[in-house]
Amino acid sequence: MRVVIEDALSEVLHSRLAVAVIVLAVVHALLAPAVGSASLGDGARAIASVGIWLCTLAALVGSVSIGISAIGGAVADGSAQMVLMRPITRRTWVVGRALGAALGIAAWCAAVVLSWLPVAAWWGLVQPALFAVLAALILEMWLIGAWALLLGSLARPTIAAIASSALVFAGVFADEVLLYAGERGPLPEVTARALYTVLPDLDLFDVHVSMVTDSPIEWSVLGFGAAYAVSTAALLVGLAAQALTHRDLA
């Protein structure tokens, strides 16, 4: 198990992580003055909002990639088949790869936020709430990465990437869909509520508003989000292990 975790984490750390962080830091540095100048109100708050949004977008792309590569990528390039020839069960391999991917996602989220720190320090935006933003970002990306891992175990990486993106998009607007469907009748409401139960509830991790507006963080919501992310991710990894157990890898 430990070797599998280390291999999965090593794949993430040996990817072009450093290059991506440098590029993202340059984008932050170039974009921040323009955002501050275009802001009609408080430039620092506008820069914080856009900066955190860019960090979230970068974390999302990286987490989906890491999640899909953990299982789907290993199966597609044949490395999974070679490893599973050793005395190791498929379930153990999936769980080990998932834990390694989780560590990789956490490292990627930390690196993404680190790329924004120079701009944040220059504009006086470094504050304790930033740690809550990072924690929420890691939890959110664990959830998304687990969905990507499951989809990667069921389909080819390209299809899994498209499905993961669609799932995230639907999760963002799940509340709006549920509210609108409730006004259209019983059947649409039941259907929307069923989808709402399955779709990832990403609103639980939206704590950056507290940092931008200097409002108190709702720790109870973040705590519930942590329990939701970890339990759902564990369930998704279990489903991925079950799917791979019955999948023909030849």
VEXZA-762193 format. One record per residue (C-alpha): residue in one letter; x, y, z. Coordinates in steps of 0.001 Angstrom, whole numbers, padded with zeros to 6 digits, always signed. Example, Ala and Ser with C-alpha at 12.3 -4.5 7.8 and 13.67 -1.06 7.14 Angstrom:
<nodes>
A+012300-004500+007800;S+013670-001060+007140;
</nodes>
This chain:
<nodes>
M+000000+000000+000000;R+002748+002460+000973;V+004617+001861-002284;V+001447+002441-004297;I+000765+005722-002457;E+004332+006902-002977;D+004230+006021-006677;A+000991+007960-007208;L+002294+010979-005301;S+005622+010832-007141;E+003844+010971-010488;V+002131+014197-009426;L+005275+015810-008022;H+007342+014862-011056;S+004818+016390-013446;R+005179+019974-014626;L+003907+021263-011313;A+006657+023826-010771;V+006309+025207-014300;A+002549+025584-013898;V+002974+027413-010583;I+005492+029848-012097;V+003212+030546-015059;L+000263+031086-012719;A+002316+033460-010539;V+003195+035519-013622;V-000474+035643-014650;H-001420+036863-011163;A+001281+039532-011231;L+000249+040827-014661;L-003501+040685-014064;A-003672+042231-010595;P-002808+045859-011609;A-005361+045732-014434;V-008055+044401-012100;G-007221+047059-009504;S-007405+049836-012095;A-010675+048586-013591;S-012342+048230-010207;L-014940+050864-009491;G-014734+050285-005749;D-012124+048714-003511;G-009298+047547-005763;A-007857+045180-003145;R-011142+043326-002804;A-011493+042996-006569;I-007950+041645-006787;A-008688+039159-003980;S-011863+037965-005689;V-010241+037503-009108;G-007077+036005-007623;I-008959+033380-005617;W-011141+032629-008623;L-008035+031984-010743;C-006589+029789-007992;T-009826+027798-007872;L-009860+027372-011646;A-006235+026225-011711;A-006840+023861-008789;L-009878+022456-010580;V-007984+021691-013794;G-005117+020096-011883;S-007360+018047-009594;V-009397+016619-012465;S-006172+015711-014250;I-004696+014081-011138;G-007906+012178-010397;I-008243+010809-013920;S-004560+009909-014173;A-004648+008021-010864;I-006665+005137-012327;G-007740+005880-015894;G-004341+007176-016979;A-002534+004196-015440;V-004891+001778-017186;A-004600+003601-020517;D-000776+003585-020591;G-000518-000016-019411;S+001281+000681-016129;A-001698-000578-014102;Q-001588-003955-015819;M+002105-004334-015046;V+001696-003409-011367;L-001302-005710-010904;M+000790-008672-012046;R+002428-008436-008609;P+000816-009947-005490;I-001514-006990-004858;T-005291-006843-005123;R-007003-004366-007394;R-008891-002890-004459;T-005681-002228-002537;W-004120-000690-005625;V-007096+001638-006181;V-007167+002771-002545;G-003399+003374-002577;R-003583+005336-005824;A-006499+007361-004434;L-004594+008264-001262;G-001555+009252-003323;A-003760+011365-005577;A-005308+013028-002510;L-001865+014013-001252;G-000979+015244-004723;I-004151+017333-004934;A-003423+018891-001535;A+000118+019747-002671;W-001208+021200-005920;C-003781+023377-004118;A-001093+024652-001733;A+001176+025459-004684;V-001649+027271-006474;V-002347+029477-003453;L+001401+030014-003004;S+001588+031391-006531;W-000851+034139-005486;L+000927+035036-002227;P+003310+037648-003738;V+000350+039589-005127;A-001629+039091-001919;A+001293+040358+000182;W+001764+043417-002049;W-001896+044406-001672;G-002079+043528+002019;L-004394+040581+001525;V-002472+038013+003564;Q-004709+037274+006539;P-005767+034263+008665;A-008858+033740+006491;L-006525+032687+003684;F-005815+029442+005567;A-009555+028715+005652;V-009724+029389+001919;L-006878+026917+001340;A-008529+024283+003561;A-011850+024685+001754;L-010072+024528-001615;I-008344+021255-000710;L-011624+019713+000502;E-013450+020828-002623;M-010722+019464-004903;W-010621+016170-003014;L-014308+015789-003780;I-013870+016713-007440;G-010749+014564-007744;A-012643+011567-006326;W-015360+012020-008938;A-012683+012239-011642;L-011037+009084-010270;L-014326+007178-010419;L-015117+008367-013935;G-011552+007575-014992;S-012013+004011-013799;L-015133+003659-015961;A-014203+005418-019204;R-011297+006591-021291;P-009402+009633-019934;T-010793+012037-022551;I-014390+011013-021915;A-013777+011057-018157;A-012391+014608-018384;I-015474+015811-020278;A-017815+014071-017837;S-015938+015480-014812;S-016159+019017-016214;A-019890+018620-016857;L-020378+017267-013335;V-018582+020244-011773;F-020608+022677-013885;A-023848+020981-012830;G-022744+020974-009193;V-022180+024726-009238;F-025759+025369-010397;A-027431+022530-008465;D-029178+024909-006059;E-030564+027052-008880;V-031822+024005-010783;L-033572+022685-007670;L-035201+026050-006982;Y-036407+026451-010574;A-037676+022865-010824;G-039754+023319-007664;E-041818+025894-009528;R-042492+023591-012499;G-044429+020818-010780;P-043966+017629-008697;L-042170+015473-011306;P-039507+018051-012224;E-038982+018744-008525;V-038490+015049-007670;T-036111+014628-010604;A-034148+017743-009690;R-033980+016676-006020;A-032611+013268-007037;L-029954+014933-009182;Y-029215+017398-006398;T-028535+014510-004024;V-026019+012953-006433;L-024313+016091-007728;P-021396+017504-005703;D-022543+020377-003490;L-019704+022824-004148;D-021410+025733-002364;L-020297+024238+000964;F-016693+025264+000211;D-017358+028818-000955;V-015639+030576+001959;H-013580+033042-000055;V-016478+035510+000171;S-015659+035880+003864;M-012109+036887+002988;V-013158+039345+000299;T-015886+040997+002393;D-014148+040686+005796;S-017171+038805+007136;P-016862+035981+009712;I-016285+032466+008413;E-019095+030001+009095;W-016988+027244+010627;S-020001+024971+011119;V-020668+025021+007368;L-017009+024363+006615;G-016977+021519+009153;F-020037+019951+007545;G-018355+020419+004170;A-015270+018566+005420;A-017366+015609+006603;Y-019307+015643+003344;A-016169+015776+001171;V-014300+013032+003005;S-017264+010644+003273;T-018343+011170-000343;A-014781+010807-001617;A-014416+007550+000322;L-017649+006260-001194;L-016521+007211-004713;V-013147+005509-004238;G-014973+002394-003038;L-017135+002445-006173;A-014033+002894-008318;A-012392-000100-006640;Q-015517-002169-007242;A-015656-001095-010895;L-011995-001925-011506;T-012413-005319-009845;H-014880-006312-012567;R-013155-004532-015449;D-011214-006390-018099;L-007805-004705-018330;A-006522-006797-021212;
</nodes>
